[in-house]
Amino acid sequence: MFNRIFYQVILVIGLCFGVCWGEQSSGLCPSGKLSGSTTRKKIQTDLKGSYKHYYRGRDELTIKSIEETDSNEIGVKLMLEAHSKGFSHFLISTNESKFVKSGDGVIKAEFKISESSAQKKYIVVKLVSKDGAVAGPYNITLICNANKFWASRGAKGYPNWITVKSYPYLEFGSCCAVENWIYKRPTDEEKKYAKEKWSKLVEGAETDYEKAKLLAKSLMDDLKPHIGVPSDAMKAPPFVQYERMVSGKDKGFCTNLAKIFIHACNSLGIPTRRIHLEKVHSRGEKFSVRMGGMHSTTEIFDEKLNQWVWIDLTYNVIGAYLGEEGPLNAMEFGLFLNQQGRRKRLRVLYYNYKDKLESMYPVAECPQKEFASLDGWDTEFHYFYSKSSE
């Protein structure tokens, strides 16, 4: 059972993935002009947290908690959490000792509170799956600088510090499950429908991204000839919408294309999510004003790349790159599109459904001449999210 949540993210790309504005009083007013005030106050920004929440991939291993232990010395308990499929147990070695099997991932260390030199514990962690496969190693170093360490160097008043270093870097806290971004789960009947219709099309592809590109092109072939304003009958399940469009009974626009593509991908085991883009200037009693329109777009999750990848059937885009770097997600494309230096380096993999050809174009030369919902710094990104009931 899932609670359906439409995340009103309002990630304004001009503020680089979310800025939390507190009280503001400085020499520059929002317009950029000098104001009469000379008082400066701190502006709290979160350039990492918002982006991490929506674009963090799967973590194989994270640090679940770090706690003090009941000790007369400096005791610390670190708890690890594994997220890999088929996980069985940990193998943990401390200071080059033999590896010991651990089911709970708890690591305890104790340091002397009276020590004036730096104290270190070297830990190596491996993850063992049920089939015997071993992942890792992850190297963790616990460094203790007691207050006497600081005092012996003429820096009095410092607390006892524990520094945790890891390589590869371990995030703190559980990650947001990729599957939670699947807003509407396909039914068994819908999975059967998708398998019968498209499984042979994608069976030779090696990655989720390659499968999604093949599926996107096939759906564009079927649906693009029927683009138009949908009737109220299109307020139906995605595959019913698909059948109405291909049969010529109805038309569809970006929202319909996005929903059909998302449902087809998720039915075939490719995690895919919807993003609603808009730039609403105002809402009134008689009319509302929007800048550049609204748009529904999509991102698929590629397990091998461990990242979200932007695909847009309305724009005929099956991938985007910054030079040779990519494929990009929708947020990255929107950000770089509005930076003139990087815009020149942006390339899109464009599919011409009439000629059945895909070609890479610089944005300036792409047959898709505008990306109205992504142009400009005020685009709002609204994500759809599905959270398990407590």
Phi, psi and omega per residue, in radians:
M1 nan 2.317 -3.061
F2 -2.252 2.401 2.987
N3 -1.469 2.221 -3.129
R4 -1.536 2.207 -3.105
I5 -2.205 2.221 3.008
F6 -1.708 1.836 -3.058
Y7 -1.261 1.916 3.072
Q8 -1.412 1.308 -2.982
V9 -1.201 -0.785 -3.039
I10 0.884 0.955 3.035
L11 -1.453 1.794 -3.125
V12 -1.526 2.001 -2.982
I13 -1.158 -0.377 3.082
G14 -1.160 -0.424 3.091
L15 -1.717 0.277 3.024
C16 0.959 1.149 2.955
F17 1.320 0.370 2.995
G18 2.029 2.034 3.080
V19 -2.189 2.249 -3.141
C20 -1.678 1.875 -3.070
W21 -1.575 2.138 3.034
G22 -1.660 -2.678 3.068
E23 -1.118 2.394 -3.118
Q24 -2.207 2.224 3.023
S25 -2.685 1.856 -3.063
S26 -2.558 -3.104 -3.115
G27 -1.262 -0.244 3.109
L28 -2.021 2.277 3.039
C29 -1.558 2.912 -3.092
P30 -0.917 -0.476 -3.134
S31 -1.324 -0.199 -3.118
G32 1.654 -0.114 -3.131
K33 -1.534 2.654 3.123
L34 -1.174 2.333 3.077
S35 -1.795 3.058 -3.111
G36 -1.375 -0.263 -3.087
S37 -1.431 2.494 3.071
T38 -2.028 0.008 3.116
T39 -1.295 2.313 3.135
R40 -2.037 2.289 3.096
K41 -2.173 2.709 -3.079
K42 -1.175 2.376 3.030
I43 -1.896 2.066 -3.118
Q44 -1.445 2.176 3.139
T45 -2.127 2.604 3.085
D46 -2.241 1.550 -3.089
L47 -1.521 -0.234 -3.053
K48 -1.889 -0.789 -2.990
G49 -1.002 -0.825 -3.104
S50 -1.129 -0.804 -3.126
Y51 -1.103 -0.735 -3.121
K52 -1.067 -0.689 -3.104
H53 -1.108 -0.683 -3.045
Y54 -1.647 -0.292 -3.054
Y55 -2.248 0.093 3.051
R56 -1.200 2.335 -3.141
G57 -1.465 -2.724 3.117
R58 -1.421 2.399 3.032
D59 -1.798 2.263 3.086
E60 -1.284 -0.640 -3.108
L61 -2.562 2.398 3.072
T62 -2.356 2.879 3.013
I63 -1.605 2.037 -3.072
K64 -1.390 -0.722 -3.114
S65 -2.774 2.719 3.020
I66 -2.327 2.119 -3.044
E67 -2.340 2.762 2.994
E68 -1.378 2.633 3.028
T69 -1.885 2.824 3.140
D70 -1.379 1.691 -3.054
S71 -2.597 2.627 3.044
N72 -1.323 -0.313 3.071
E73 -1.696 -2.735 3.083
I74 -1.761 1.785 -3.101
G75 -1.908 2.402 -3.128
V76 -2.326 2.435 3.068
K77 -2.103 2.117 -3.138
L78 -1.952 2.259 3.132
M79 -1.990 2.231 3.135
L80 -1.700 2.724 3.092
E81 -2.371 2.166 -3.140
A82 -1.644 2.490 -3.109
H83 -2.147 0.029 -3.097
S84 -1.283 2.589 -3.129
K85 -1.192 2.429 3.104
G86 1.272 0.375 -3.102
F87 -1.127 2.460 3.131
S88 -2.000 -1.024 -3.085
H89 -2.829 2.963 3.088
F90 -1.704 2.697 2.883
L91 -2.079 2.156 -3.029
I92 -2.218 2.301 3.081
S93 -2.150 2.364 3.115
T94 -2.067 2.210 3.129
N95 0.894 0.822 3.057
E96 1.161 0.350 3.060
S97 -1.338 3.030 3.109
K98 -1.129 2.592 3.116
F99 -1.191 2.364 3.134
V100 -2.045 2.378 3.122
K101 -1.254 2.365 3.128
S102 -2.405 2.302 3.113
G103 -1.626 -0.445 -3.058
D104 -1.791 -0.165 3.102
G105 1.215 0.437 -3.134
V106 -1.559 2.274 3.097
I107 -2.131 2.175 3.115
K108 -1.999 2.474 3.108
A109 -2.502 2.576 3.130
E110 -2.294 2.380 -3.124
F111 -2.196 2.645 -3.119
K112 -1.347 2.267 -3.085
I113 -1.317 -0.345 -3.096
S114 -1.679 0.053 -3.072
E115 -1.345 2.338 -3.132
S116 -1.728 -0.032 3.076
S117 -1.900 2.855 3.132
A118 -1.196 2.352 3.133
Q119 -1.964 2.434 -3.051
K120 -2.371 2.555 2.989
K121 -2.202 2.235 -3.130
Y122 -1.841 2.141 -3.055
I123 -2.174 2.378 3.078
V124 -2.105 2.289 -3.080
V125 -2.163 2.362 3.025
K126 -2.185 2.622 3.119
L127 -1.917 2.261 -3.130
V128 -1.978 2.246 3.122
S129 -1.598 2.968 -3.098
K130 -1.105 -0.434 3.115
D131 -1.573 0.105 3.076
G132 1.633 -0.100 3.130
A133 -1.185 2.501 -3.097
V134 -2.035 2.250 3.094
A135 -1.968 2.656 -3.109
G136 2.029 -2.837 0.114
P137 -1.463 2.712 2.957
Y138 -1.903 2.233 -3.106
N139 -1.808 2.177 -3.136
I140 -2.124 2.281 3.071
T141 -2.070 2.163 3.052
L142 -1.775 2.128 -3.105
I143 -2.042 2.186 3.124
C144 -1.950 2.149 2.987
N145 -2.020 1.707 3.131
A146 -1.201 2.889 -3.084
N147 -1.098 -0.434 3.089
K148 -1.248 -0.420 3.036
F149 -1.071 -0.786 -3.123
W150 -1.250 -0.725 -3.108
A151 -1.093 -0.648 -3.138
S152 -1.170 -0.224 3.126
R153 -1.907 0.273 3.061
G154 1.409 0.255 -3.141
A155 -2.016 1.519 -3.087
K156 -1.478 2.707 3.089
G157 1.613 -0.046 3.119
Y158 -1.343 2.564 3.102
P159 -1.405 3.089 2.975
N160 -1.323 2.169 -3.078
W161 -1.942 2.340 2.941
I162 -1.966 2.128 3.091
T163 -1.889 2.259 3.127
V164 -1.896 2.056 3.077
K165 -2.025 2.473 -3.133
S166 -2.480 2.585 3.057
Y167 -2.591 2.178 -0.169
P168 -0.972 2.705 -3.034
Y169 -1.087 2.320 3.104
L170 -1.808 2.189 3.074
E171 -1.272 2.703 3.083
F172 -1.705 2.231 3.113
G173 1.649 2.729 -3.115
S174 -1.209 2.571 3.110
C175 -1.470 2.785 3.071
C176 -1.376 2.071 -3.061
A177 -1.030 2.343 3.120
V178 -0.993 -0.700 -3.098
E179 -1.105 -0.383 3.125
N180 -1.191 -0.278 3.111
W181 -1.480 -0.051 3.058
I182 -1.437 1.779 -2.954
Y183 -1.204 -0.770 3.127
K184 -2.202 2.004 -3.078
R185 -1.331 2.329 3.094
P186 -1.144 2.544 3.057
T187 -1.385 2.940 3.101
D188 -1.062 -0.657 3.127
E189 -1.145 -0.692 3.129
E190 -1.218 -0.636 3.076
K191 -1.109 -0.688 3.101
K192 -1.119 -0.734 3.117
Y193 -1.042 -0.842 -3.109
A194 -1.137 -0.708 -3.139
K195 -1.095 -0.763 3.139
E196 -1.167 -0.561 -3.031
K197 -1.534 -0.667 -2.965
W198 -2.251 -0.050 -3.061
S199 -1.094 -0.691 3.133
K200 -1.175 -0.530 3.131
L201 -1.086 -0.655 -3.007
V202 -1.858 -0.029 -2.992
E203 -1.131 -0.403 -3.136
G204 -1.559 -0.146 -3.102
A205 -1.348 2.462 -3.038
E206 -1.537 -0.481 -3.077
T207 -2.153 2.864 3.093
D208 -1.086 -0.658 -3.136
Y209 -1.130 -0.750 3.120
E210 -1.125 -0.692 3.090
K211 -1.105 -0.764 -3.111
A212 -1.131 -0.659 3.107
K213 -1.114 -0.749 3.124
L214 -1.099 -0.745 -3.135
L215 -1.180 -0.706 3.122
A216 -1.069 -0.765 -3.136
K217 -1.130 -0.716 3.128
S218 -1.121 -0.726 3.130
L219 -1.195 -0.635 3.067
M220 -1.109 -0.723 3.087
D221 -0.980 -0.737 -3.064
D222 -1.376 -0.653 -2.914
L223 -1.792 -0.504 -3.047
K224 -1.067 -0.549 3.076
P225 -1.166 -0.142 -3.055
H226 -2.082 0.530 3.123
I227 -1.298 2.357 3.128
G228 2.972 -3.007 -3.135
V229 -1.356 2.142 -3.127
P230 -1.334 2.637 3.056
S231 -1.434 3.024 3.108
D232 -1.102 -0.369 3.122
A233 -1.153 -0.271 3.133
M234 -1.415 -0.001 3.000
K235 -1.436 1.128 -3.011
A236 -2.384 2.966 3.082
P237 -0.978 2.635 -3.025
P238 -0.931 -0.733 -3.089
F239 -1.319 -0.401 2.992
V240 -1.218 -0.701 3.062
Q241 -1.047 -0.766 3.128
Y242 -1.006 -0.850 -3.112
E243 -1.107 -0.675 3.129
R244 -1.142 -0.692 -3.124
M245 -1.240 -0.844 -3.078
V246 -1.195 -0.432 3.119
S247 -1.432 -0.151 -3.127
G248 1.466 0.119 -3.134
K249 -1.330 -0.370 -3.042
D250 -2.648 2.986 3.091
K251 -1.984 2.977 3.106
G252 -2.692 2.734 3.060
F253 -2.197 -2.749 -2.942
C254 -0.960 -0.731 -3.102
T255 -1.101 -0.721 3.124
N256 -1.154 -0.780 3.116
L257 -1.058 -0.747 -3.126
A258 -1.114 -0.822 -3.102
K259 -1.107 -0.718 -3.131
I260 -1.158 -0.801 3.137
F261 -1.094 -0.788 -3.140
I262 -1.053 -0.797 -3.081
H263 -1.201 -0.644 3.106
A264 -1.145 -0.788 3.131
C265 -1.097 -0.868 -3.120
N266 -1.109 -0.553 3.097
S267 -1.185 -0.450 3.136
L268 -1.735 0.173 3.061
G269 1.500 0.283 3.089
I270 -1.827 1.852 -3.115
P271 -1.003 2.187 -3.069
T272 -2.473 2.474 -3.105
R273 -2.318 2.838 -3.120
R274 -1.858 2.478 3.043
I275 -2.205 2.198 3.082
H276 -1.701 2.185 -3.137
L277 -1.898 2.387 3.087
E278 -2.735 2.771 3.048
K279 -2.391 1.366 -3.110
V280 -1.494 2.089 3.138
H281 -1.387 -0.781 -3.106
S282 -2.847 2.750 3.062
R283 -2.194 2.222 -3.119
G284 -2.196 3.118 -3.128
E285 -1.231 -0.679 -3.089
K286 -1.652 -0.573 3.132
F287 -2.779 2.794 3.060
S288 -2.018 2.693 -3.119
V289 -2.053 2.257 3.076
R290 -2.217 2.528 -3.103
M291 -1.760 1.828 3.089
G292 1.489 0.074 3.041
G293 1.517 -3.139 3.081
M294 -2.011 2.822 -3.069
H295 -2.773 2.524 3.005
S296 -1.910 2.205 3.133
T297 -2.269 3.131 -3.001
T298 -2.447 2.736 2.989
E299 -2.377 2.413 3.059
I300 -1.872 2.690 3.097
F301 -1.826 2.115 3.115
D302 -1.687 2.100 -3.079
E303 -1.162 -0.668 -3.117
K304 -1.187 -0.760 3.103
L305 -1.334 -0.379 -3.074
N306 0.984 0.849 -3.137
Q307 -2.773 2.829 3.051
W308 -1.461 2.479 -3.090
V309 -2.229 2.304 -3.108
W310 -1.404 2.269 3.003
I311 -2.400 2.342 -3.082
D312 -2.366 1.881 -3.096
L313 -1.206 -0.545 -3.140
T314 -1.151 -0.736 3.140
Y315 -1.494 -0.006 -3.094
N316 1.097 0.488 -3.097
V317 -1.797 2.179 3.114
I318 -2.011 0.302 3.073
G319 2.906 2.655 3.096
A320 -2.431 2.559 -3.047
Y321 -2.439 2.599 2.986
L322 -1.828 1.695 -2.970
G323 1.150 -2.100 3.099
E324 -1.686 -0.082 -3.095
E325 -1.470 2.280 3.106
G326 2.702 -3.048 0.109
P327 -1.283 2.658 -3.095
L328 -1.594 2.794 2.955
N329 -1.576 3.055 -3.065
A330 -1.129 -0.670 3.138
M331 -1.128 -0.762 3.122
E332 -1.094 -0.764 3.137
F333 -1.077 -0.775 3.141
G334 -1.108 -0.672 3.131
L335 -1.156 -0.866 -3.085
F336 -1.219 -0.501 3.119
L337 -1.077 -0.500 -3.076
N338 -1.780 0.211 3.006
Q339 -2.001 1.913 -2.944
Q340 -0.976 -0.690 3.131
G341 -1.111 -0.746 -3.131
R342 -1.397 -0.514 3.095
R343 -0.978 -0.637 -3.141
K344 -1.133 -0.427 -3.116
R345 -1.666 -0.156 -3.122
L346 -1.193 2.376 3.067
R347 -2.289 2.551 3.107
V348 -2.160 2.461 3.046
L349 -1.558 1.871 -2.978
Y350 -1.827 2.369 3.114
Y351 -1.918 2.113 3.069
N352 -1.621 1.752 -3.041
Y353 -1.201 -0.395 3.130
K354 -1.265 -0.704 3.131
D355 -1.686 -0.080 -3.121
K356 1.031 0.722 -3.109
L357 -2.197 2.457 3.009
E358 -1.958 2.389 -3.088
S359 -2.485 2.596 3.100
M360 -1.634 2.247 -3.115
Y361 -2.244 2.509 2.842
P362 -1.094 2.575 -3.091
V363 -0.918 -0.705 -3.095
A364 -1.146 -0.392 -3.088
E365 -1.891 0.056 -3.071
C366 -1.231 2.433 3.063
P367 -1.000 -0.502 3.010
Q368 -1.374 1.729 -2.936
K369 -1.318 -0.424 -3.120
E370 -2.476 2.627 3.043
F371 -2.135 1.201 -2.901
A372 -0.939 -0.684 -3.075
S373 -1.344 -0.210 3.138
L374 -1.906 -0.279 3.079
D375 -1.253 2.380 3.129
G376 1.729 2.760 -3.029
W377 -1.574 0.003 -3.037
D378 -1.905 0.317 3.126
T379 -1.175 2.330 3.079
E380 -1.752 2.277 3.104
F381 -1.794 2.025 3.135
H382 -1.923 2.079 -3.086
Y383 -1.782 2.571 3.098
F384 -1.770 2.346 -2.975
Y385 -2.418 2.509 3.134
S386 -2.172 2.090 -3.046
K387 -2.043 2.365 3.135
S388 -1.106 2.512 3.085
S389 -1.220 2.515 3.101
E390 -1.345 nan nan
